């Protein structure tokens, strides 16, 4: 890649601010793009969109029932997320005390 297209060697405060704004804006647009039934489900969880290597939706479930509801709607959530990035990933964190993380991109972590 040309130098302008490569990742910077160091990250500045300005870079961090821009990434935070991107994540916040993407989160807002993602939530608005979700159907009426997905929005209440997301509101029952702690979730965020982060940009690491790719766009990643992280969902933290507070109880086992919510965890199963999220897993049951994962395809619908992934469909909406794919509108923002076809390489996006989803990571679902179970309730505290449940030591198995569901990562559809890599299995148990």
C-alpha positions in Angstrom: 0.0 0.0 0.0 1.1 3.6 -0.5 2.2 5.4 2.6 -1.0 7.4 2.8 -3.1 4.2 2.9 -1.1 2.6 5.7 -1.9 2.7 9.4 0.1 5.4 11.2 3.0 4.2 13.3 1.8 6.1 16.3 -1.7 7.1 17.4 -2.4 10.7 18.4 -5.1 12.1 20.6 -6.7 13.4 17.4 -6.8 9.9 16.0 -8.4 8.6 19.1 -11.0 11.3 19.0 -11.9 10.6 15.4 -12.2 6.8 16.2 -14.5 7.6 19.1 -16.7 9.8 16.9 -16.8 7.1 14.2 -17.8 4.4 16.8 -20.4 6.7 18.3 -21.9 7.7 15.0 -21.9 4.1 13.7 -23.5 2.9 16.9 -26.3 5.4 16.5 -26.9 4.6 12.8 -26.8 0.8 13.5 -29.4 1.1 16.3 -31.7 3.2 14.1 -31.3 0.6 11.3 -32.4 -2.2 13.6 -36.0 -3.3 13.4 -38.5 -2.5 16.2 -38.0 -6.0 17.8 -34.2 -5.7 17.8 -34.0 -2.3 19.5 -35.7 -3.5 22.7 -33.4 -6.5 22.8 -30.3 -4.3 22.4 -31.6 -2.0 25.1 -31.7 -5.0 27.5 -27.9 -5.4 27.0 -24.8 -3.4 27.2 -23.5 -3.1 23.6 -21.1 -1.0 21.6 -19.5 -0.9 18.2 -15.7 -0.7 18.3 -13.2 -0.3 15.5 -10.2 -2.5 15.9 -9.0 -4.3 12.8 -12.6 -4.3 11.6 -15.9 -3.1 12.8 -17.0 -5.2 15.8 -20.3 -5.2 17.7 -19.8 -6.3 21.3 -22.9 -7.4 23.2 -22.8 -7.9 27.0 -25.8 -9.9 28.2 -26.9 -9.4 31.8 -28.8 -12.7 32.3 -29.1 -16.1 30.7 -32.5 -15.4 29.1 -31.3 -12.3 27.4 -28.2 -14.1 26.3 -30.4 -16.8 24.6 -32.6 -14.1 23.0 -29.5 -12.4 21.6 -28.1 -15.7 20.2 -31.5 -16.5 18.7 -31.6 -13.1 16.9 -27.9 -13.2 15.9 -28.7 -13.6 12.1 -31.0 -10.6 12.1 -28.4 -8.5 14.0 -25.6 -9.6 11.6 -27.8 -8.7 8.6 -28.2 -5.1 9.9 -24.5 -4.9 10.8 -23.4 -6.1 7.4 -24.9 -2.9 5.9 -22.2 -1.0 7.6 -19.3 -3.3 6.9 -19.3 -6.7 5.2 -16.3 -7.7 7.3 -17.9 -6.7 10.6 -17.7 -9.1 13.5 -20.0 -9.8 16.5 -18.9 -10.9 19.9 -21.5 -11.9 22.5 -20.5 -11.9 26.1 -22.6 -14.1 28.4 -23.7 -13.0 31.9 -21.1 -12.7 34.6 -20.2 -16.1 36.0 -20.8 -17.9 32.7 -17.3 -18.5 31.4 -18.1 -19.3 27.8 -17.9 -16.4 25.3 -19.8 -16.9 22.0 -17.7 -15.6 19.1 -19.2 -16.7 15.8 -15.9 -15.8 14.1 -13.7 -18.0 16.2 -15.6 -20.3 18.6 -14.9 -20.3 22.3 -12.4 -17.9 23.7 
